[in-house]
């Protein structure tokens, strides 16, 4: 019988490391996708996932089943990703350590069997979206990723980012407007 998250958490809280390994295997991939979207960097995302599981393991005794393990762990992952991005911004603000390493987080938009025209257009769109995402403020980028990639409610985004729900909603709105503006020339070309 396969362990549910509830059973795995209860067994892990009782000291069963194998049960925690089940949780790691089950939630690693979604956690990585979220971390990558928020950090835009594979190495940072891998570090976020490791730190998130470490924090979850240390705090497992305090998990009280009011939320699902996935929701609880998701919040830990978001907080770790925000910590990494803030640390990167602090380093970038220092003249001796500029941060120029930010690969395109959204550069793969091609279908399973694209033709040459579609591949070229997908590449242009991917580059334009990634460029526009880099131009967003950190709050706009995080709010947009949480809302449109992860489907998080505005109230929860506000809590995660430490802002009022109205500010979170405004950040999402501004991000959408900026992305729409950045993609307008490509939409016109496709018509």
MITILUM-185423 format. One line per 2 residues: their letters; for each residue x, y, z of N, C-alpha, C, O. Coordinates in Angstrom, 1 decimal, always signed. Each point is the difference from the previous one (the first is absolute). Example, Ala and Ser with C-alpha at 12.3 -4.5 7.8 and 13.67 -1.06 7.14 Angstrom:
% MITILUM-185423
AS = +13.2/-5.7/+7.8/-0.9/+1.2/+0.0/+0.9/+1.2/+0.0/+1.0/+0.0/+0.7  -1.4/+1.1/-1.4/+0.9/+1.1/+0.0/-0.8/+1.1/+0.8/+0.5/+1.1/+0.1
This chain:
% MITILUM-185423
XX = +0.8/-1.2/+0.0/-0.8/+1.2/+0.0/+0.9/+1.2/+0.0/+0.9/+0.2/+0.8  -1.3/+0.8/-1.7/+0.8/+1.2/-0.1/-0.3/+0.9/+1.2/-1.2/+0.2/+0.3
XX = +2.2/+0.5/+0.2/-0.2/+0.9/+1.1/-0.7/+1.3/-0.5/+0.5/+0.5/-1.0  -1.5/+0.0/+1.7/-0.5/+1.3/-0.3/+0.9/+1.0/+0.7/+0.8/-0.4/+0.8
XX = -0.9/+1.7/-1.2/+0.8/+1.0/+0.7/-0.3/+0.0/+1.5/+0.9/+0.2/+0.8  -2.2/-0.3/-0.4/-0.3/+0.0/+1.4/+0.7/-1.2/+0.7/+0.6/+0.3/+1.1
XX = -0.6/-1.5/-1.6/+0.6/-1.1/+0.6/+1.5/+0.2/+0.0/+0.7/-0.3/+1.0  -0.1/+0.8/-2.1/+1.4/+0.2/+0.0/+0.5/+1.0/+1.0/+1.0/-0.1/+0.6
XX = -1.8/+1.2/-0.5/+0.4/+1.1/+1.0/-0.1/-0.6/+1.4/+0.9/+0.2/+0.8  -1.9/-1.0/-0.5/-0.2/-0.5/+1.4/+1.2/-1.0/+0.3/+0.5/+0.0/+1.1
XX = -0.2/-0.8/-2.1/+1.2/-0.9/+0.2/+1.3/+0.7/+0.1/+0.8/-0.3/+0.8  -0.6/+1.3/-1.6/+1.2/+0.9/+0.1/+0.1/+0.7/+1.3/+1.1/+0.1/+0.6
XX = -2.3/+0.4/-0.1/+0.0/+0.6/+1.3/+0.4/-1.0/+1.1/+0.6/+0.4/+1.1  -0.9/-1.6/-1.3/+0.4/-1.1/+1.0/+1.5/-0.4/-0.2/+0.4/-0.9/+0.7
XX = +0.3/+1.5/-1.7/+1.4/-0.4/-0.1/+0.3/-0.8/-1.2/+1.2/-0.4/-0.2  -2.1/+0.0/-0.7/+0.2/-0.8/-1.1/+0.6/+0.8/-1.2/-0.8/+0.7/-0.6
XX = +2.0/-0.9/+0.4/+0.7/+0.8/-1.1/-0.4/-0.4/-1.4/-0.1/+0.8/-0.9  -0.3/-2.1/+0.8/-0.5/-0.5/-1.3/-1.3/+0.7/-0.4/-0.2/+0.2/-1.2
XX = -0.6/+0.1/+2.2/-1.3/+0.7/-0.3/+0.3/+1.4/-0.5/-0.7/+0.5/-0.9  +1.7/+0.1/+1.5/+0.3/+1.4/-0.4/+0.6/-0.1/-1.5/-0.2/+0.9/-0.8
XX = +1.0/-1.9/+0.5/+0.5/-0.2/-1.3/-1.1/-0.1/-1.0/+0.1/+0.5/-1.1  -1.2/-1.1/+1.4/-1.2/-0.1/-0.8/-0.5/+1.4/-0.3/-0.4/+0.3/-1.2
XX = +0.3/+0.6/+2.2/-0.5/+1.3/-0.2/+1.0/+0.8/-0.9/-0.4/+0.8/-0.8  +1.7/-1.0/+1.0/+1.0/+0.7/-0.9/-0.2/-0.4/-1.4/+0.0/+0.8/-0.9
XX = -0.1/-2.1/+0.6/-0.2/-0.5/-1.3/-1.3/+0.5/-0.7/+0.0/+0.4/-1.1  -1.0/-0.3/+1.9/-1.3/+0.4/-0.5/-0.1/+1.5/-0.3/-0.7/+0.4/-0.9
XX = +1.4/+0.4/+1.7/-0.1/+1.5/-0.1/+1.2/+0.7/-0.6/+0.0/+1.2/-0.1  +1.0/-1.9/-0.2/+1.3/+0.6/-0.6/-0.3/+0.7/-1.3/+0.4/+1.2/-0.2
XX = -1.0/-1.8/-0.7/-0.2/+0.5/-1.3/-0.9/+1.3/+0.0/+0.4/+1.0/-0.6  -1.6/-1.0/+1.2/-0.7/+1.2/+0.1/+0.7/+1.1/+0.7/-0.1/+1.2/-0.4
XX = +0.8/-1.5/+1.4/+0.8/+1.0/+0.8/+1.1/+0.6/-0.9/+0.2/+1.2/+0.0  +0.4/-2.0/-0.8/+1.1/+0.5/-0.9/-0.7/+0.9/-1.1/+0.6/+1.1/-0.2
XX = -1.7/-1.5/-0.4/-0.6/+0.9/-1.0/-0.4/+1.4/+0.6/+0.3/+1.0/-0.6  -0.8/-1.0/+1.8/-0.4/+1.2/+0.7/+1.3/+0.8/+0.3/+0.0/+1.2/-0.3
XX = +1.0/-1.8/+0.8/+1.2/+0.7/+0.4/+0.7/+0.6/-1.3/+0.5/+1.1/+0.0  -0.5/-1.9/-1.1/+0.6/+0.5/-1.2/-0.7/+1.2/-0.6/+0.6/+1.0/-0.4
XX = -2.0/-1.1/+0.5/-0.7/+1.2/-0.5/+0.2/+1.2/+0.8/+0.0/+1.1/-0.6  +0.2/-1.2/+1.9/+0.2/+1.1/+0.8/+1.4/+0.6/+0.0/+0.3/+1.2/+0.0
XX = +0.7/-2.1/-0.2/+1.4/+0.4/+0.0/+0.6/+0.2/-1.4/+0.9/+0.8/-0.2  -1.5/-1.5/-0.8/+0.5/+0.1/-1.3/+1.4/-0.6/-0.2/+0.7/+0.3/-1.0
XX = -0.3/-1.2/+1.9/+1.3/-0.5/-0.1/+0.0/-1.4/+0.6/-0.5/-0.3/+1.1  +1.0/-0.7/-1.9/+0.0/-1.4/+0.4/+0.7/-0.3/+1.3/-0.5/-0.7/+0.8
XX = +1.7/+1.3/-0.7/+0.8/-0.3/+1.2/-0.7/+0.6/+1.2/+0.0/-0.7/+1.1  -0.5/+1.9/-1.2/-0.7/+0.5/+1.2/-1.2/-0.8/+0.3/-0.3/-0.2/+1.2
XX = -0.5/-0.3/-2.2/-1.2/-0.8/+0.2/+0.4/-1.3/+0.7/-0.7/-0.4/+0.9  +1.8/-0.2/-1.3/+0.4/-1.2/+0.7/+0.3/+0.2/+1.4/-0.3/-0.7/+0.9
XX = +1.0/+1.8/-0.6/+0.3/+0.4/+1.4/-1.3/+0.3/+0.8/+0.0/-0.3/+1.2  -0.9/+1.0/-1.8/-1.3/+0.3/+0.6/-0.7/-1.3/+0.4/-0.5/-0.1/+1.1
XX = +0.5/-0.9/-2.0/-0.7/-1.3/+0.3/+0.7/-0.7/+1.2/-0.7/-0.5/+0.9  +2.0/+0.5/-1.0/+0.7/-0.6/+1.1/-0.2/+0.7/+1.4/-0.3/-0.7/+1.0
XX = +0.4/+2.0/-1.0/-0.3/+0.7/+1.2/-1.4/-0.1/+0.5/-0.3/-0.1/+1.2  -0.7/+0.0/-2.2/-1.4/-0.2/+0.4/-0.2/-1.3/+0.7/-0.7/-0.1/+1.0
XX = +1.3/-1.0/-1.6/-0.2/-1.3/+0.7/+0.7/+0.0/+1.3/-0.5/-0.7/+1.0  +1.6/+1.3/-0.9/+0.7/+0.1/+1.3/-0.8/+0.7/+1.1/-0.1/-0.5/+1.1
XX = -0.5/+1.6/-1.5/-0.8/+0.8/+0.9/-1.3/-0.8/+0.4/-0.4/-0.1/+1.1  -0.2/-0.6/-2.1/-1.2/-0.8/+0.2/+0.4/-1.1/+1.0/-0.8/-0.3/+0.9
XX = +1.9/-0.4/-1.1/+0.4/-1.1/+0.9/+0.2/+0.5/+1.4/-0.5/-0.6/+1.0  +1.1/+1.8/-0.8/+0.3/+0.5/+1.3/-1.3/+0.5/+0.7/-0.1/-0.1/+1.2
XX = -0.9/+0.5/-2.0/-1.2/+0.6/+0.5/-1.2/-1.1/+0.0/-1.1/+0.4/+0.3  +1.4/-1.6/-0.7/-1.0/-1.0/-0.2/-0.8/-0.2/+1.3/-1.2/-0.3/+0.0
XX = +1.8/+0.4/+1.2/-0.7/-0.2/+1.2/-1.1/+1.1/+0.3/-0.9/-0.3/+0.7  +1.1/+1.4/-1.4/-1.0/+1.1/+0.2/-1.1/-0.1/-1.1/-1.0/+0.8/+0.1
XX = +1.1/-1.6/-1.0/-1.1/-0.2/-1.0/-1.2/-0.6/+0.6/+0.1/-1.0/+0.7  -1.2/+1.7/-0.8/-1.2/-0.4/+0.8/-1.2/-0.4/-0.9/-1.1/-0.2/+0.6
XX = +1.3/-0.1/-1.8/-1.0/-0.5/-0.9/-1.2/+0.9/-0.3/-1.0/-0.5/-0.5  +1.1/+1.8/+0.9/-1.1/+0.9/-0.4/-0.1/+0.2/-1.5/-1.0/+0.2/-0.6
XX = +2.2/-0.2/+0.0/+0.1/+0.1/-1.4/+0.6/-1.4/-0.5/+0.5/-0.7/+0.8  -0.5/+0.5/-2.1/+0.6/-1.2/-0.5/+1.6/+0.2/+0.1/+0.4/+1.1/+0.1
XX = +0.3/-2.2/-0.2/+1.4/+0.1/+0.0/+0.5/+0.8/-1.2/+0.9/+0.8/+0.1  -1.5/-1.0/-1.2/+0.4/+0.7/-1.3/-0.2/+1.5/+0.2/+0.9/+0.7/-0.4
XX = -2.0/-0.3/+1.0/-0.1/+1.5/+0.2/+1.0/+0.5/+1.0/+0.6/+1.1/-0.3  -0.4/-1.8/+1.3/+1.0/+0.4/+1.1/+1.4/+0.1/-0.6/+0.7/+1.0/+0.2
XX = -0.4/-2.1/-1.0/+1.4/+0.0/-0.6/+0.1/+1.1/-1.1/+1.1/+0.5/-0.2  -2.2/-0.3/-0.5/+0.0/+1.0/-1.1/+0.4/+1.4/+0.6/+0.7/+0.7/-0.5
XX = -1.3/-0.4/+1.7/+0.3/+1.3/+0.7/+1.5/+0.1/+0.4/+0.6/+1.0/-0.2  -0.1/-2.1/+0.7/+1.4/-0.1/+0.3/+0.9/+0.3/-1.2/+0.9/+0.8/+0.0
XX = -1.3/-1.4/-1.1/+0.8/+0.1/-1.3/-0.1/+1.5/-0.5/+1.0/+0.5/-0.4  -2.2/+0.1/+0.5/-0.1/+1.4/-0.5/+0.9/+0.9/+0.9/+0.7/+0.8/-0.5
XX = -0.7/-1.0/+1.8/+0.8/+0.8/+0.9/+1.5/-0.2/-0.2/+0.7/+1.0/+0.0  -0.3/-2.2/-0.3/+1.4/-0.3/-0.3/+0.4/+0.7/-1.3/+1.1/+0.6/-0.1
XX = -2.0/-0.7/-0.9/+0.3/+0.7/-1.3/+0.1/+1.5/+0.2/+0.9/+0.6/-0.6  -1.8/-0.1/+1.3/+0.0/+1.5/+0.3/+1.3/+0.4/+0.7/+0.6/+1.0/-0.3
XX = -0.1/-1.9/+1.2/+1.2/+0.3/+0.7/+1.2/+0.0/-1.0/+0.9/+0.9/+0.1  -0.9/-1.8/-1.0/+1.1/-0.1/-1.0/+0.0/+1.3/-0.9/+1.0/+0.6/-0.3
XX = -2.2/-0.3/-0.1/-0.1/+1.2/-0.9/+0.4/+1.3/+0.7/+0.7/+0.8/-0.6  -1.1/-0.7/+1.8/+0.4/+1.2/+0.8/+1.5/+0.1/+0.2/+0.6/+1.0/-0.1
XX = +0.0/-2.2/+0.4/+1.4/+0.0/+0.2/+0.7/+0.3/-1.3/+1.0/+0.7/+0.0  -1.5/-1.2/-1.1/+0.6/+0.4/-1.3/-0.1/+1.5/-0.3/+1.0/+0.6/-0.5
XX = -2.1/+0.0/+0.9/-0.2/+1.4/-0.2/+1.0/+0.8/+0.8/+0.5/+1.0/-0.4  -0.3/-1.5/+1.7/+1.0/+0.7/+0.8/+1.4/-0.1/-0.6/+0.7/+1.0/+0.0
XX = -0.4/-2.1/-0.5/+1.3/-0.2/-0.6/+0.2/+0.9/-1.3/+1.0/+0.5/-0.2  -2.1/-0.5/-0.5/+0.0/+0.8/-1.3/+0.1/+1.5/+0.3/+0.6/+0.7/-0.8
XX = -1.1/-0.3/+1.9/+0.1/+1.4/+0.4/+1.4/+0.5/+0.4/+0.3/+1.1/+0.0  +0.6/-2.1/+0.3/+1.3/+0.3/+0.3/+0.9/+0.0/-1.3/-0.1/-0.9/-0.7
XX = +0.8/+2.0/+0.5/+0.8/+0.2/-1.2/+1.0/-1.2/-0.3/+0.3/-0.3/-1.1  +0.2/-0.3/+2.2/+1.0/-1.0/-0.2/-0.5/-1.3/-0.4/+0.8/-0.9/-0.4
XX = -2.1/+0.7/+0.4/-0.6/-1.3/-0.4/-1.2/+0.1/-0.8/-1.1/-0.3/+0.5  +1.2/+0.7/-1.7/-1.2/+0.1/-0.9/-0.7/-1.4/-0.3/+0.8/-1.0/-0.1
XX = -2.1/+1.0/+0.0/-0.7/-1.2/-0.3/-0.4/+0.0/-1.5/-1.1/+0.5/-0.3  +1.9/-1.1/-0.6/-0.4/-0.1/-1.4/-0.5/-1.4/-0.4/-0.2/-0.2/-1.2
XX = +0.1/-0.7/+2.1/-0.3/-1.4/-0.3/-1.5/-0.2/+0.2/-0.4/-0.5/+1.1  -0.4/+0.7/-2.1/-1.4/-0.3/+0.1/-0.5/-0.5/-1.3/-0.5/+0.7/-0.9
XX = +0.5/-2.1/+0.8/-0.4/-0.6/-1.3/-1.5/+0.2/-0.2/-0.8/+0.3/+0.9  +0.4/-0.4/-2.1/-1.5/+0.1/-0.4/-0.8/-1.0/+0.7/+0.1/-1.2/-0.3
XX = -1.0/+1.6/+1.2/-0.8/-0.9/+0.7/-1.2/-0.5/-0.8/-0.6/-1.0/+0.3  +0.3/+1.7/-1.3/-1.2/-0.3/-0.8/+0.3/-0.2/-1.5/-0.9/+0.3/-0.8
XX = +2.1/-0.7/+0.5/+0.4/+0.0/-1.4/-0.5/-1.2/-0.8/+0.3/-0.1/-1.2  -1.0/-0.9/+1.8/-0.4/-1.1/-0.8/-1.5/+0.0/-0.2/-0.7/-0.5/+0.8
XX = +0.3/+1.0/-2.0/-1.5/+0.0/-0.3/-0.3/-0.8/-1.2/-1.1/+0.1/-0.5  +2.0/-0.9/+0.0/-0.2/-0.8/-1.3/-0.9/-1.2/+0.3/+0.0/-0.5/+1.1
XX = -0.8/+0.2/-2.1/-0.9/-1.2/+0.1/+0.8/-1.3/-0.3/+1.2/+0.1/-0.3  -1.9/-1.2/+0.4/+0.7/-1.3/-0.2/+0.5/-0.2/-1.4/+1.1/-0.6/-0.2
XX = -1.8/+1.2/-0.8/+0.4/-0.2/-1.4/-0.1/+1.3/-0.7/-0.8/+0.1/-0.9  +1.6/+0.9/+1.2/-0.1/+1.3/-0.6/+0.7/+0.1/-1.4/+0.9/-0.7/-0.3
XX = -1.5/+1.5/-0.5/+0.6/+0.3/-1.3/+1.0/+1.1/+0.2/+0.1/+0.6/+1.0  +0.7/-0.3/-2.1/+1.0/+1.0/+0.1/-0.5/+1.4/+0.4/+0.6/+0.7/+0.8
XX = -1.8/-0.3/-1.4/-0.5/+1.3/+0.4/-0.4/+0.1/+1.4/+0.2/+0.9/+0.7  -0.9/-2.0/-0.2/-0.4/+0.0/+1.4/+1.2/-0.1/+0.9/-0.1/+0.7/+1.1
XX = +1.1/-1.4/-1.4/+1.2/+0.0/+0.8/+0.6/+1.4/+0.1/+0.4/+0.4/+1.1  -0.3/+0.3/-2.2/+0.6/+1.3/+0.0/-0.9/+1.0/+0.9/+0.5/+0.7/+0.8
XX = -1.8/-0.8/-1.0/-0.9/+0.8/+0.8/+0.0/-0.3/+1.4/+0.0/+0.9/+0.9  +0.1/-2.2/-0.5/+0.1/-0.4/+1.4/+1.3/+0.5/+0.6/+0.0/+0.4/+1.1
XX = +1.0/-0.5/-1.9/+1.3/+0.6/+0.6/-0.1/+1.4/+0.2/+0.5/+0.5/+1.1  -1.1/+0.3/-2.0/-0.1/+1.4/+0.2/-0.9/+0.3/+1.2/+0.3/+0.9/+0.8
XX = -1.4/-1.6/-0.7/-0.9/+0.2/+1.1/+0.7/-0.3/+1.4/-0.1/+0.7/+0.9  +0.8/-1.9/-0.9/+0.7/-0.4/+1.2/+1.0/+1.0/+0.4/+0.1/+0.4/+1.2
XX = +0.7/+0.1/-2.1/+1.0/+1.1/+0.3/-0.7/+1.2/+0.5/+0.5/+0.6/+1.0  -1.6/-0.2/-1.7/-0.7/+1.3/+0.4/-0.6/-0.2/+1.4/+0.1/+0.9/+0.8
XX = -0.7/-2.0/-0.5/-0.6/-0.3/+1.3/+1.0/+0.0/+1.1/-0.1/+0.6/+1.0  +1.2/-1.3/-1.3/+1.1/-0.1/+1.0/+0.6/+1.4/+0.3/+0.3/+0.4/+1.2
XX = -0.1/+0.4/-2.3/+0.5/+1.4/+0.2/-1.0/+0.8/+0.8/+0.4/+0.8/+0.9  -1.7/-0.9/-1.2/-1.0/+0.8/+0.7/-0.1/-0.5/+1.5/-0.2/+0.8/+0.8
XX = +0.4/-2.1/-0.6/-0.1/-0.5/+1.4/+1.2/+0.6/+0.8/-0.2/+0.3/+1.2  +1.3/-0.2/-1.8/+1.2/+0.6/+0.7/-0.2/+1.5/+0.3/+0.6/+0.5/+0.9
XX = -1.4/+0.2/-1.7/-0.3/+1.4/+0.2/-1.0/+0.3/+1.1/-0.1/+1.1/+0.5  -0.6/-2.2/-0.1/-1.0/+0.2/+1.0/+0.7/+0.2/+1.4/+1.1/-0.5/+0.2
XX = -1.8/+1.2/+0.7/+0.6/+0.1/+1.3/-0.1/-1.3/+0.7/-0.8/-0.9/-0.5  +1.6/+0.6/+1.5/-0.1/-1.3/+0.7/-1.4/-0.4/+0.4/-0.5/-1.1/-0.1
XX = -0.2/+2.1/+0.7/-1.4/-0.3/+0.5/-0.9/-0.3/-1.2/-0.9/-0.9/+0.1  +1.0/+1.7/-1.2/-0.8/-0.3/-1.2/+0.3/-1.4/-0.5/-0.9/-0.8/-0.3
XX = +2.2/+0.5/+0.2/+0.3/-1.4/-0.6/-0.5/-1.1/+0.9/-0.6/-1.0/-0.5  +0.8/+1.1/+1.8/-0.4/-1.0/+0.9/-1.5/-0.1/+0.1/-0.5/-1.1/+0.0
XX = -0.2/+2.2/+0.0/-1.5/+0.0/+0.0/-0.5/-0.6/-1.3/-0.9/-0.8/+0.1  +1.5/+1.1/-1.2/-0.4/-0.5/-1.3/+0.2/-1.5/+0.0/-0.9/-0.8/-0.4
XX = +2.1/+0.3/+0.8/+0.3/-1.4/-0.1/-1.0/-0.8/+1.0/-0.5/-1.0/-0.4  +0.3/+1.5/+1.6/-0.9/-0.6/+0.9/-1.4/-0.1/-0.5/-0.7/-1.0/+0.1
XX = +0.2/+2.1/-0.7/-1.4/+0.0/-0.5/-0.2/-0.8/-1.2/-0.9/-0.8/-0.1  +1.8/+1.1/-1.0/-0.3/-0.6/-1.3/+0.7/-1.3/-0.3/-0.4/-0.8/-0.9
XX = +1.5/+0.4/+1.6/+0.6/-1.3/-0.2/-0.4/-1.0/+1.1/-0.2/-1.1/-0.3  +0.0/+1.6/+1.5/-0.3/-0.9/+1.1/-1.5/+0.1/+0.5/-0.4/-0.9/+0.8
XX = -0.4/+1.9/-1.3/-1.4/+0.0/+0.3/-0.3/+0.4/+1.5/-1.0/-0.4/+0.5  +1.9/+1.2/+0.1/-0.2/+0.4/+1.4/-1.0/+1.1/+0.1/+0.0/+0.9/-0.9
XX = -0.8/-0.9/+1.9/-1.0/+1.1/+0.2/+0.7/+1.3/+0.4/+1.0/-0.1/+0.6  -1.6/+1.2/-1.0/+0.5/+1.3/+0.3/+0.3/+0.2/+1.5/+1.1/+0.5/+0.3
XX = -2.0/-1.0/+0.5/+0.2/+0.2/+1.5/+1.3/-0.7/+0.4/+0.7/+0.5/+0.9  -0.5/-1.7/-1.4/+1.1/-0.8/+0.4/+1.3/+0.6/-0.6/+1.0/+0.0/+0.7
XX = -1.1/+0.6/-1.9/+1.2/+0.7/-0.5/+0.4/+1.1/+0.9/+1.2/+0.2/+0.3  -2.2/+0.6/+0.1/+0.2/+1.1/+0.9/+0.7/-0.5/+1.3/+1.0/+0.6/+0.4
XX = -1.4/-1.7/+0.2/+0.6/-0.5/+1.2/+1.4/-0.5/-0.3/+1.0/+0.3/+0.8  -0.8/-1.0/-1.9/+1.4/-0.5/-0.3/+1.0/+1.2/-0.3/+1.2/-0.1/+0.4
XX = -1.7/+1.1/-1.0/+0.9/+1.2/-0.4/+0.0/+1.0/+1.1/+0.8/+1.0/+0.0  -1.6/-1.1/+1.0/-0.1/+0.9/+1.1/-0.6/+1.4/-0.3/+0.5/+1.0/+0.4
XX = -1.5/-1.1/-1.3/-0.7/+1.2/-0.4/-1.5/-0.2/+0.1/-0.4/-1.1/+0.1  -0.3/+2.2/-0.2/-1.5/-0.1/+0.1/-0.5/-0.6/-1.3/+0.7/+0.0/-1.0
XX = -1.8/-0.7/+1.1/-0.6/-0.6/-1.2/-0.2/+1.0/-1.2/+0.3/-0.4/-1.2  -0.6/+1.6/+1.5/-0.2/+1.0/-1.1/+1.4/+0.3/-0.7/+0.0/+0.1/-1.2
XX = +1.0/-0.1/+2.0/+1.4/+0.2/-0.6/+0.4/-1.2/-0.8/+0.6/+0.2/-1.0  -0.9/-1.4/+1.5/+0.3/-1.2/-0.8/-0.8/+0.0/-1.3/+0.6/-0.3/-1.1
XX = -1.8/+0.6/+1.1/-0.9/+0.1/-1.2/+0.6/+1.0/-0.9/+0.0/-0.2/-1.2  +0.4/+1.4/+1.7/+0.6/+1.0/-0.8/+1.3/-0.4/-0.7/+0.3/+0.3/-1.1
XX = +0.5/-1.1/+1.9/+1.3/-0.5/-0.6/-0.3/-0.9/-1.1/+0.7/+0.0/-1.1  -1.7/-0.9/+1.2/-0.3/-0.9/-1.1/-0.5/+0.8/-1.2/+0.4/-0.3/-1.1
XX = -1.3/+1.2/+1.4/-0.5/+0.9/-1.1/+1.1/+0.7/-0.8/+0.0/+0.0/-1.2  +0.9/+0.6/+2.0/+1.1/+0.7/-0.7/+0.9/-0.9/-0.8/+0.4/+0.3/-1.1
XX = -0.2/-1.5/+1.7/+0.8/-1.0/-0.8/-0.6/-0.4/-1.3/+0.6/-0.1/-1.0  -1.9/-0.2/+1.1/-0.8/-0.3/-1.2/+0.1/+1.1/-1.0/+0.2/-0.3/-1.2
XX = -0.4/+1.5/+1.6/+0.0/+1.2/-0.9/+1.4/+0.1/-0.7/+0.1/+0.2/-1.2  +1.0/-0.4/+2.0/+1.3/+0.2/-0.5/+0.3/-1.2/-1.0/+0.6/+0.2/-1.1
XX = -1.0/-1.4/+1.4/+0.2/-1.1/-0.9/-0.8/+0.2/-1.3/+0.5/-0.3/-1.1  -1.7/+0.7/+1.3/-0.9/+0.2/-1.2/+0.7/+1.1/-0.9/+0.0/-0.2/-1.2
XX = +0.5/+1.2/+1.8/+0.6/+1.1/-0.8/+1.3/-0.5/-0.7/+0.2/+0.3/-1.2  +0.5/-1.2/+1.9/+1.3/-0.5/-0.6/-0.3/-1.0/-1.2/+0.8/-0.1/-0.9
XX = -2.0/-0.6/+1.0/-0.3/-0.9/-1.0/-0.8/+0.5/-1.2/-0.2/-0.6/-1.0  -0.3/+1.9/+1.2/-0.9/+0.6/-1.0/+0.7/+0.0/-1.4/-0.8/-0.4/-1.0
XX = +2.0/+0.7/+0.8/+0.6/+0.0/-1.4/+0.0/-1.4/-0.6/-0.2/-0.1/-1.2  +0.3/-0.9/+2.0/+0.0/-1.4/-0.6/-1.4/-0.4/-0.3/-0.2/-0.7/-1.0
XX = -0.8/+1.1/+1.7/-1.4/-0.3/-0.3/-0.4/+0.7/-1.3/-0.7/-0.6/-0.8  +1.1/+1.9/+0.6/-0.3/+0.7/-1.2/+0.7/-0.7/-1.2/-0.6/-0.1/-1.1
XX = +1.8/-0.4/+1.3/+0.7/-0.7/-1.1/-0.7/-1.3/-0.4/+0.0/-0.3/-1.2  -0.5/-0.4/+2.2/-0.7/-1.3/-0.3/-1.3/+0.2/-0.7/-0.5/-1.0/-0.6
X = -0.1/+2.2/+0.6/-1.3/+0.2/-0.6/+0.1/+0.1/-1.5/-1.0/+0.1/-0.7
